[in-house]
Amino acid sequence: MAKESYDPRKSIRAAIGTERYNVKERTTSYTIDVTNDRGEDVHVPMYISEDMVGDFIPEMPYIELLLVETTYEPHNPRATIREMRAYFQFNIYFTNQDGITPSSLLKKIKDKLQDTTRNNQEDVSGTWYFSITNERNQHSNTGKTLDYLCIVEAYGIYTDRC
C-alpha cells in the first residue's frame, strides 16, 4: 500500500457487517443485525458517507461511516516507513418507530458495534488495528418525529513501507 492514501472504512464495514441484498433498492449492502423490542430482526445498513449523495436518503435506522481525518507520520528521515491513522465515525441515525424503543435499539446497535469491533480489530484487510474510542448522543425534534443521532468515534492504524 506504499504511497497511497489510507481509508479503511470499506474494509472495516465488510469485516464487521453482514452482507445482504436489498430487493427494494436492488443493492447489496453490509448491515449490523439486531432485534427490536418485539423480537423482530432489524438489519441496520452501513453506508460510506460519499455514497450518500443526491436524492439517496436511506430509511432509518442506518449507519453512516464518515471519514473525519487521516494523519501520516514518517518514522524515519526519508519517510520510507509511515504510520497512518484514519479517524472516522459510525453515525447511527434512527427515529422513534413502532416496536422500537430508541434507547433499547441504540444500546443494541452500539453493543453490536463494540462486539464486532473487538472480535475483528486485527483482522481487517489493509489495517493493522482499529478500535472504538468514544460515543456521544444527539437528537432533534422535526415536529412529527424525534430523530436521534449517535456518534461512535473510531480509528484505524496501518504502517507502510515505500
C-alpha positions in Angstrom: 0.0 0.0 0.0 3.0 2.3 -0.3 2.4 5.9 -1.5 -1.4 5.6 -1.2 -3.9 7.4 1.0 -5.5 5.5 3.8 -9.2 5.0 4.2 -10.2 1.7 6.0 -14.0 2.2 6.1 -14.9 -0.2 3.3 -12.7 -2.9 4.8 -14.0 -2.4 8.3 -17.6 -2.3 7.1 -17.0 -5.7 5.3 -15.3 -7.2 8.4 -18.0 -6.2 10.9 -21.1 -6.3 8.8 -23.3 -9.0 7.3 -23.6 -8.8 3.5 -27.3 -8.5 2.4 -29.2 -7.9 -0.8 -31.9 -5.3 -0.6 -34.7 -6.3 -3.0 -36.5 -2.9 -2.7 -33.3 -0.9 -3.6 -31.8 -3.6 -5.7 -28.4 -3.1 -4.0 -26.1 -5.1 -1.8 -25.1 -3.6 1.5 -23.5 -4.5 4.8 -25.6 -4.5 7.9 -25.4 -4.6 11.6 -28.2 -7.0 12.7 -30.1 -6.6 16.0 -33.6 -7.3 17.2 -36.3 -4.8 18.2 -38.4 -4.8 21.3 -40.8 -7.3 19.7 -38.0 -9.7 18.8 -38.1 -8.9 15.1 -34.8 -8.7 13.2 -33.7 -5.2 12.3 -30.9 -5.0 9.6 -29.2 -1.7 10.0 -27.3 -0.9 6.8 -23.9 0.8 6.8 -23.1 3.4 4.1 -19.9 5.2 3.2 -20.7 9.0 3.5 -19.6 9.8 0.0 -22.0 7.2 -1.4 -25.0 9.1 0.2 -25.4 11.8 -2.5 -28.2 13.3 -4.5 -31.7 12.0 -3.7 -30.4 9.0 -1.8 -31.8 9.2 1.7 -31.9 5.8 3.4 -34.7 4.6 5.6 -33.9 4.9 9.3 -32.2 3.2 11.1 -28.9 3.3 9.2 -25.3 3.9 9.9 -23.1 6.4 8.0 -19.3 5.8 8.0 -17.8 9.3 7.9 -14.0 9.8 7.5 -13.0 12.7 9.7 -9.3 12.9 9.3 -6.3 10.8 8.2 -2.8 11.5 9.6 0.5 10.3 8.2 3.6 10.2 10.4 7.0 9.4 9.0 9.1 7.0 11.1 12.5 7.8 9.5 14.1 10.7 7.7 13.2 9.5 4.2 9.7 8.6 5.2 10.1 5.1 3.8 8.1 3.9 6.8 4.9 5.8 7.7 2.3 5.2 10.3 -1.2 6.1 9.0 -4.2 6.8 11.3 -7.7 7.2 10.0 -10.2 8.7 12.4 -13.8 8.0 11.4 -17.3 8.0 12.8 -20.1 5.5 12.8 -23.1 8.0 12.7 -26.1 6.0 13.8 -29.4 7.6 12.6 -32.7 6.3 13.9 -36.2 7.5 15.0 -38.9 6.6 17.4 -40.7 3.9 15.4 -43.4 1.5 16.4 -41.9 -1.5 18.1 -38.6 0.3 18.7 -37.7 1.9 22.0 -34.9 4.4 20.9 -32.7 3.8 23.9 -33.1 0.0 23.6 -32.3 0.0 19.9 -29.4 2.3 20.3 -27.9 0.1 23.0 -28.2 -3.0 20.9 -26.6 -1.3 17.9 -23.7 0.1 20.0 -23.2 -3.3 21.7 -23.1 -5.0 18.3 -20.6 -2.4 17.0 -18.4 -2.9 20.1 -18.6 -6.7 19.9 -17.9 -6.9 16.2 -15.1 -4.4 16.5 -13.4 -6.2 19.4 -13.7 -9.6 17.6 -12.3 -8.2 14.3 -10.0 -5.4 15.3 -6.9 -7.2 14.0 -8.5 -8.9 11.0 -9.4 -6.1 8.7 -7.7 -6.1 5.2 -5.2 -3.2 4.8 -5.5 -2.2 8.5 -3.1 -3.2 11.3 -5.6 -2.4 14.1 -8.8 -0.5 14.7 -10.8 0.4 17.8 -13.7 2.5 19.0 -12.7 5.5 21.2 -15.9 7.1 22.4 -19.6 7.7 21.9 -22.0 10.7 22.1 -25.7 11.2 21.5 -27.8 13.9 19.9 -31.4 14.3 19.0 -33.7 16.7 17.1 -37.4 17.2 17.0 -38.7 17.6 13.5 -42.3 18.2 14.6 -43.7 14.7 13.8 -40.9 12.5 14.9 -37.9 12.6 17.3 -34.8 11.8 15.3 -31.7 10.5 17.0 -28.0 10.5 16.1 -25.4 8.6 18.0 -21.8 9.2 17.0 -19.4 6.4 17.7 -15.8 7.5 17.0 -13.1 5.0 16.0 -9.7 4.9 14.3 -7.6 2.5 12.3 -3.8 2.2 12.1 -1.7 0.9 9.3 2.1 1.1 8.8 3.5 1.0 5.2 7.0 0.8 3.7 8.0 2.6 0.5 
